[in-house]
Amino acid sequence: MSHVTPPLRRLYGTTLPFGIACGISIGLTAVYLNKVGYTKAQIGDLAVFFGAGLVLFALPVGAIIRRFSAERVLAASLLGYACCLVAFPFAPSFASVAAVRFVDGLFTIGIWVSSETVLLAQAKKEHKAYLTSLYAIWLASGYVAGPLMATGMAYFVPATVSFSVAALFALAAGIYVSLRMPPAPPVEGASAEDENSQEKASELSAATILWRIKTSCFASFSYGYFQAAVVIFLPLYLIESKGVPENNTIVLTGLFCLGMMVFSNIAGRIADRVGHLRSVRVLSVIGLACVLGFVYVDNYWLMLAIVFGTGGSFASMSPVALALTGVIVEPRDYSRANAIYNMFYAAGILTGPLVASRIFQRFGGITMLYHHVAMWAAFVLFTVVFMYDDPAARRKRDAKDQVDPDPTGLPGGAAG
């Protein structure tokens, strides 16, 4: 574990309480809004305000990190997020709740981008996927623990107190970052390989960075789109089409996270050895098959196993895709690359439920699942077309060309 540097240990220690705060908030938000009289349509509209905050602030936060450092932005974002959690249950009107949710999205994307910038800057390239998978495990642990705590607190304290408890976790994380995580330089060996020295000295445009990390961005969008939609509509599909009792769908989110927690570290270790984009492609194919399983499988226990497998594939793919970003771009571009990467993730979160809900309502749950399958199939094809975006694939190609520079394999070349 020598490759887990002290800054990474501190980042992981910060990620868990942030995940718990998010988990409590996620577990309570919809229930609380429903309880105080908001309609389901209004609850959906408020989720759009949160998503809009994510998308609109994703790119600016990259520039802010370059000016003030990822660690300072992380501390400020955690403190701001804590304030949003405290303010949320006291917002008296739809407009005020929408404003809080929008600002919540701003601070949340600030936490995501700054945390991942620290992560990629400190992770050596030969261990990037392994270390990003550890980050994902700590975050998912909080997502699992938070709703469990929210469920327990619901029996003893009002929602206002529960949101305040969540805010305390975020506040503690923010104070910890302020005191224990000063801005740190990237470790030796963290950088990607520049193709020429002239480019190393130049400033890459956002368009150039986007083109380089396009496979990671497509993966990020696809995962955000699928994750946001499936949390809402998979339980409804199983209830309506498979006859699963409503209470039996509560475990789905936990099983999805458990699959990620079990397999993401394994996937990360493999990706560091065989190539990140190749691993992303394989995990996406497995996840695609799992989604198809919901159409053809009727046994409840097999469906639970499929949910576990879906989390083990798609959710494990996400940290590997993040690691791919880290091996493609240079440390000086991590903040902007992470901002672009997270903007696509946020765009997926924003559009997934909107599109899936309309497909579900008009064509039914099976068509809704097939449209997810089609999206993942398009992504897999995309990774094949652009397989050489991964430096590992380029190195293998170059090594093969050196061994056999003549593709015909004939003595004297093609003319021979």
C-alpha positions as CSV (number, residue, x, y, z in Angstrom):
1,M,0.0,0.0,0.0
2,S,3.1,2.3,-0.3
3,H,1.5,3.8,-3.4
4,V,-1.3,5.2,-1.3
5,T,0.3,8.5,-0.4
6,P,-0.7,10.5,2.8
7,P,-2.7,13.1,0.7
8,L,-4.7,10.1,-0.8
9,R,-5.3,8.7,2.7
10,R,-6.6,12.1,3.8
11,L,-8.8,12.3,0.7
12,Y,-10.3,8.9,1.3
13,G,-10.9,9.9,4.9
14,T,-12.8,13.0,3.7
15,T,-14.8,11.0,1.1
16,L,-16.5,8.8,3.6
17,P,-18.2,11.5,5.7
18,F,-19.2,13.3,2.4
19,G,-20.7,10.1,1.1
20,I,-22.6,9.7,4.4
21,A,-23.9,13.2,4.1
22,C,-25.0,12.6,0.5
23,G,-26.6,9.3,1.5
24,I,-28.7,10.9,4.2
25,S,-29.8,13.7,1.9
26,I,-30.6,11.3,-1.0
27,G,-32.6,9.0,1.4
28,L,-34.6,11.9,2.8
29,T,-35.1,14.5,0.1
30,A,-38.0,13.0,-1.9
31,V,-39.8,11.6,1.1
32,Y,-39.5,15.0,2.9
33,L,-40.8,16.9,-0.1
34,N,-43.7,14.5,-0.6
35,K,-44.5,14.8,3.1
36,V,-44.7,18.6,3.1
37,G,-47.1,18.6,0.1
38,Y,-45.0,18.8,-3.1
39,T,-46.4,16.8,-6.0
40,K,-44.3,14.1,-7.8
41,A,-44.1,16.5,-10.8
42,Q,-42.7,19.3,-8.6
43,I,-40.2,16.9,-7.0
44,G,-39.0,16.0,-10.5
45,D,-38.7,19.6,-11.4
46,L,-36.7,20.3,-8.3
47,A,-34.3,17.5,-9.3
48,V,-33.8,19.4,-12.6
49,F,-32.7,22.5,-10.7
50,F,-30.1,20.3,-8.9
51,G,-28.9,18.9,-12.2
52,A,-28.7,22.3,-13.8
53,G,-26.4,23.5,-11.0
54,L,-24.2,20.5,-11.7
55,V,-24.0,21.2,-15.4
56,L,-23.6,25.0,-15.3
57,F,-20.8,25.0,-12.7
58,A,-18.8,22.0,-14.0
59,L,-16.6,24.0,-16.4
60,P,-16.1,27.1,-14.2
61,V,-15.0,25.0,-11.2
62,G,-12.1,23.8,-13.3
63,A,-10.8,27.3,-13.8
64,I,-11.4,28.1,-10.1
65,I,-9.3,25.1,-9.1
66,R,-6.5,26.3,-11.4
67,R,-6.6,29.6,-9.6
68,F,-7.0,28.5,-5.9
69,S,-6.0,24.8,-5.9
70,A,-8.1,21.7,-5.7
71,E,-7.7,21.3,-1.9
72,R,-9.0,24.9,-1.2
73,V,-11.9,24.5,-3.5
74,L,-12.8,21.1,-1.9
75,A,-12.8,22.6,1.6
76,A,-15.0,25.6,0.5
77,S,-17.4,23.3,-1.5
78,L,-17.9,21.0,1.5
79,L,-18.6,23.9,3.8
80,G,-21.1,25.3,1.2
81,Y,-22.7,21.9,0.8
82,A,-23.2,21.7,4.6
83,C,-25.0,25.1,4.5
84,C,-27.3,23.8,1.8
85,L,-28.2,20.8,3.8
86,V,-29.1,22.9,6.8
87,A,-31.1,25.4,4.8
88,F,-33.1,22.8,2.7
89,P,-35.8,21.8,5.2
90,F,-36.4,25.5,6.2
91,A,-37.0,26.7,2.6
92,P,-40.6,28.0,2.7
93,S,-41.6,27.9,-1.0
94,F,-41.0,26.1,-4.2
95,A,-38.8,28.9,-5.5
96,S,-36.6,28.9,-2.4
97,V,-36.3,25.1,-2.4
98,A,-35.3,25.3,-6.1
99,A,-32.7,27.9,-5.3
100,V,-31.2,25.7,-2.5
101,R,-31.2,22.7,-4.8
102,F,-29.5,24.7,-7.5
103,V,-26.8,25.9,-5.2
104,D,-26.5,22.4,-3.8
105,G,-25.7,21.3,-7.3
106,L,-23.0,24.0,-7.6
107,F,-21.2,22.9,-4.4
108,T,-21.7,19.2,-5.2
109,I,-19.9,19.5,-8.6
110,G,-17.2,21.5,-6.8
111,I,-16.6,18.6,-4.5
112,W,-16.6,16.0,-7.3
113,V,-14.2,17.9,-9.5
114,S,-11.8,19.0,-6.8
115,S,-11.7,15.6,-5.1
116,E,-11.0,13.8,-8.4
117,T,-8.3,16.4,-9.3
118,V,-6.5,15.7,-6.0
119,L,-7.0,11.9,-6.7
120,L,-5.5,12.0,-10.2
121,A,-2.7,14.3,-9.2
122,Q,-1.5,12.0,-6.4
123,A,-2.1,8.6,-8.1
124,K,0.9,7.3,-10.0
125,K,-0.1,6.3,-13.5
126,E,0.7,2.6,-13.0
127,H,-1.9,2.4,-10.1
128,K,-4.4,5.0,-11.3
129,A,-7.4,2.7,-11.7
130,Y,-6.7,0.9,-8.5
131,L,-6.5,4.1,-6.5
132,T,-9.6,5.6,-8.2
133,S,-11.5,2.4,-7.3
134,L,-10.5,2.8,-3.7
135,Y,-12.0,6.4,-3.8
136,A,-15.2,5.0,-5.3
137,I,-15.4,2.3,-2.6
138,W,-15.1,4.9,0.2
139,L,-17.8,7.1,-1.5
140,A,-20.1,4.1,-2.1
141,S,-19.7,3.1,1.6
142,G,-21.0,6.5,2.6
143,Y,-23.9,6.1,0.1
144,V,-24.8,2.8,1.7
145,A,-24.4,4.0,5.3
146,G,-26.2,7.3,4.9
147,P,-29.7,6.0,3.9
148,L,-29.4,3.4,6.7
149,M,-28.7,6.2,9.2
150,A,-31.6,8.2,7.7
151,T,-34.0,5.3,8.1
152,G,-33.0,4.9,11.7
153,M,-33.2,8.6,12.5
154,A,-36.7,8.8,11.0
155,Y,-38.1,6.8,13.9
156,F,-36.7,9.3,16.5
157,V,-36.1,12.8,15.1
158,P,-37.8,15.0,12.6
159,A,-36.3,15.5,9.1
160,T,-34.9,18.9,10.0
161,V,-32.6,17.2,12.6
162,S,-31.6,14.5,10.1
163,F,-30.6,17.1,7.5
164,S,-28.6,18.9,10.2
165,V,-26.8,15.6,11.1
166,A,-25.9,15.2,7.4
167,A,-24.6,18.8,7.4
168,L,-22.4,18.0,10.4
169,F,-20.7,15.2,8.4
170,A,-20.1,17.6,5.5
171,L,-18.9,20.3,7.9
172,A,-16.5,17.9,9.6
173,A,-15.1,16.9,6.2
174,G,-14.7,20.5,5.2
175,I,-12.9,21.4,8.4
176,Y,-10.6,18.4,8.0
177,V,-9.7,19.4,4.5
178,S,-9.0,22.9,5.6
179,L,-6.7,21.8,8.4
180,R,-5.0,18.7,7.0
181,M,-4.9,19.0,3.2
182,P,-2.8,21.9,2.1
183,P,-2.2,22.3,-1.6
184,A,0.2,19.5,-2.7
185,P,2.2,19.1,-5.9
186,P,1.6,16.0,-8.0
187,V,3.7,12.9,-7.3
188,E,6.5,11.8,-9.6
189,G,5.1,9.5,-12.3
190,A,1.6,10.8,-12.2
191,S,1.7,12.5,-15.6
192,A,0.6,11.1,-18.9
193,E,3.1,10.8,-21.7
194,D,3.2,13.8,-23.9
195,E,3.6,13.1,-27.6
196,N,6.2,15.9,-28.0
197,S,8.0,18.4,-25.9
198,Q,6.5,21.4,-27.7
199,E,3.0,20.4,-26.7
200,K,4.2,20.0,-23.1
201,A,5.1,23.6,-23.0
202,S,1.9,24.8,-24.6
203,E,-1.5,25.4,-23.1
204,L,-4.1,22.9,-24.5
205,S,-7.5,24.3,-25.4
206,A,-10.7,22.9,-23.8
207,A,-11.7,21.4,-27.2
208,T,-8.4,19.6,-27.5
209,I,-8.8,18.2,-24.0
210,L,-12.3,17.1,-24.8
211,W,-11.2,15.3,-27.9
212,R,-8.5,13.5,-26.0
213,I,-10.8,12.3,-23.2
214,K,-13.9,11.8,-25.4
215,T,-14.2,8.1,-24.5
216,S,-14.0,8.9,-20.8
217,C,-16.7,11.6,-21.3
218,F,-19.0,9.2,-23.2
219,A,-18.6,6.7,-20.4
220,S,-19.3,9.3,-17.8
221,F,-22.4,10.5,-19.6
222,S,-23.7,7.0,-20.1
223,Y,-23.2,6.0,-16.5
224,G,-24.8,9.2,-15.2
225,Y,-27.7,8.8,-17.6
226,F,-28.2,5.1,-16.7
227,Q,-27.7,5.6,-12.9
228,A,-30.1,8.5,-12.5
229,A,-32.8,6.8,-14.6
230,V,-32.6,3.3,-13.3
231,V,-32.8,4.4,-9.6
232,I,-36.3,5.8,-10.4
233,F,-37.7,3.5,-13.1
234,L,-36.2,0.0,-12.5
235,P,-38.3,-0.5,-9.3
236,L,-41.4,0.7,-11.2
237,Y,-40.7,-1.7,-14.1
238,L,-40.2,-4.6,-11.7
239,I,-43.4,-3.8,-9.9
240,E,-45.5,-3.3,-13.0
241,S,-44.0,-5.9,-15.4
242,K,-42.6,-8.6,-13.1
243,G,-45.0,-8.4,-10.2
244,V,-42.4,-7.7,-7.6
245,P,-43.9,-6.4,-4.4
246,E,-43.0,-2.7,-3.7
247,N,-41.2,-3.4,-0.4
248,N,-39.0,-5.9,-2.2
249,T,-37.5,-3.2,-4.4
250,I,-36.0,-1.3,-1.5
251,V,-32.9,-3.5,-1.6
252,L,-32.0,-2.7,-5.2
253,T,-29.9,0.4,-4.6
254,G,-27.9,-1.3,-1.8
255,L,-27.2,-4.3,-4.0
256,F,-26.1,-2.1,-6.9
257,C,-23.6,-0.3,-4.5
258,L,-22.5,-3.6,-3.0
259,G,-21.7,-4.9,-6.5
260,M,-19.5,-1.9,-7.1
261,M,-17.8,-2.2,-3.7
262,V,-17.0,-5.9,-4.4
263,F,-15.7,-5.6,-7.9
264,S,-14.4,-2.1,-8.5
265,N,-11.1,-2.8,-6.8
266,I,-10.6,-6.0,-8.9
267,A,-11.5,-4.1,-12.0
268,G,-9.1,-1.3,-11.2
269,R,-6.2,-3.7,-10.7
270,I,-6.9,-5.5,-14.0
271,A,-7.3,-2.2,-15.8
272,D,-3.9,-1.0,-14.7
273,R,-2.4,-4.1,-16.2
274,V,-4.3,-4.6,-19.4
275,G,-5.4,-1.1,-20.3
276,H,-8.2,1.2,-19.0
277,L,-10.3,1.6,-22.1
278,R,-10.2,-2.1,-22.8
279,S,-11.4,-2.8,-19.3
280,V,-14.2,-0.1,-19.7
281,R,-15.3,-1.9,-22.9
282,V,-15.5,-5.3,-21.3
283,L,-17.3,-4.0,-18.2
284,S,-19.8,-2.2,-20.4
285,V,-20.6,-5.4,-22.4
286,I,-21.2,-7.3,-19.1
287,G,-23.5,-4.5,-17.9
288,L,-25.3,-4.4,-21.2
289,A,-26.0,-8.1,-20.8
290,C,-27.3,-7.6,-17.3
291,V,-29.7,-4.9,-18.5
292,L,-31.1,-7.4,-21.1
293,G,-31.5,-9.8,-18.2
294,F,-34.2,-7.7,-16.7
295,V,-36.3,-8.2,-19.8
296,Y,-36.0,-12.0,-20.0
297,V,-35.6,-13.1,-16.3
298,D,-38.7,-13.4,-14.1
299,N,-37.3,-15.1,-11.0
300,Y,-36.9,-12.5,-8.1
301,W,-33.6,-13.9,-6.8
302,L,-32.1,-14.0,-10.2
303,M,-33.1,-10.4,-10.7
304,L,-31.3,-9.4,-7.5
305,A,-28.2,-11.2,-8.8
306,I,-28.5,-9.2,-12.0
307,V,-28.7,-5.9,-10.0
308,F,-25.6,-7.0,-8.1
309,G,-23.9,-7.7,-11.5
310,T,-25.0,-4.4,-12.9
311,G,-23.4,-2.5,-10.1
312,G,-20.3,-4.7,-10.4
313,S,-19.9,-3.8,-14.0
314,F,-21.3,-0.3,-14.7
315,A,-20.4,1.2,-11.3
316,S,-16.9,-0.4,-11.4
317,M,-16.5,1.1,-14.9
318,S,-16.8,4.6,-13.6
319,P,-13.6,4.8,-11.6
320,V,-11.7,3.1,-14.4
321,A,-13.0,5.7,-16.9
322,L,-11.8,8.4,-14.5
323,A,-8.4,6.8,-14.4
324,L,-8.3,6.7,-18.2
325,T,-8.7,10.5,-18.1
326,G,-5.7,10.7,-15.7
327,V,-3.4,8.7,-18.0
328,I,-4.4,10.7,-21.1
329,V,-3.9,14.3,-20.0
330,E,-1.1,16.0,-18.1
331,P,-1.4,17.0,-14.4
332,R,-1.6,20.7,-15.4
333,D,-4.8,19.8,-17.2
334,Y,-6.4,17.7,-14.6
335,S,-8.7,20.4,-13.2
336,R,-10.1,21.2,-16.7
337,A,-10.3,17.6,-17.8
338,N,-12.1,16.6,-14.6
339,A,-14.5,19.6,-15.1
340,I,-15.3,18.4,-18.6
341,Y,-15.6,14.8,-17.5
342,N,-18.0,15.7,-14.7
343,M,-20.0,18.0,-16.9
344,F,-20.8,15.0,-19.1
345,Y,-21.7,13.0,-15.9
346,A,-24.0,15.8,-14.8
347,A,-25.6,16.1,-18.2
348,G,-26.3,12.4,-18.0
349,I,-27.9,12.8,-14.6
350,L,-30.0,15.7,-15.9
351,T,-31.2,14.1,-19.1
352,G,-31.5,10.4,-18.1
353,P,-34.7,10.6,-16.0
354,L,-36.3,13.1,-18.4
355,V,-35.9,10.9,-21.5
356,A,-36.4,7.5,-19.8
357,S,-39.6,8.7,-18.1
358,R,-41.2,9.7,-21.5
359,I,-40.1,6.4,-23.1
360,F,-41.5,4.5,-20.2
361,Q,-44.8,6.3,-20.2
362,R,-45.4,6.1,-23.9
363,F,-43.8,2.7,-24.9
364,G,-43.5,0.8,-21.6
365,G,-40.8,-0.5,-19.4
366,I,-39.3,-3.0,-21.8
367,T,-38.7,-0.3,-24.5
368,M,-37.2,1.8,-21.7
369,L,-34.7,-0.9,-20.9
370,Y,-33.9,-1.5,-24.6
371,H,-33.1,2.2,-25.1
372,H,-30.5,1.8,-22.3
373,V,-29.1,-1.3,-24.1
374,A,-28.9,0.7,-27.3
375,M,-27.0,3.5,-25.6
376,W,-24.5,1.1,-24.1
377,A,-24.1,-0.7,-27.4
378,A,-23.3,2.6,-29.1
379,F,-20.7,3.3,-26.4
380,V,-19.0,-0.1,-26.8
381,L,-18.8,0.6,-30.6
382,F,-17.4,4.0,-29.8
383,T,-14.6,2.5,-27.7
384,V,-13.7,0.1,-30.5
385,V,-13.5,3.0,-33.1
386,F,-11.3,5.1,-30.7
387,M,-9.4,2.3,-29.0
388,Y,-6.1,4.1,-29.5
389,D,-7.2,7.0,-27.2
390,D,-5.8,4.8,-24.5
391,P,-2.0,5.2,-24.2
392,A,-1.7,1.5,-23.3
393,A,-3.3,0.5,-26.6
394,R,-0.9,2.9,-28.5
395,R,2.1,1.4,-26.8
396,K,1.0,-2.1,-27.8
397,R,0.5,-0.9,-31.4
398,D,3.9,0.8,-31.5
399,A,5.6,-2.3,-30.1
400,K,4.0,-4.5,-32.7
401,D,5.0,-2.1,-35.5
402,Q,8.6,-2.2,-34.3
403,V,8.6,-6.0,-34.3
404,D,6.9,-6.3,-37.7
405,P,7.2,-2.9,-39.5
406,D,5.9,-4.3,-42.8
407,P,2.2,-5.1,-42.4
408,T,2.3,-7.6,-45.3
409,G,4.8,-9.8,-43.6
410,L,6.4,-10.6,-47.0
411,P,10.2,-10.4,-47.7
412,G,11.1,-7.2,-49.3
413,G,7.7,-5.6,-48.6
414,A,4.5,-5.5,-50.6
415,A,6.3,-5.4,-53.9
416,G,8.0,-8.7,-53.0
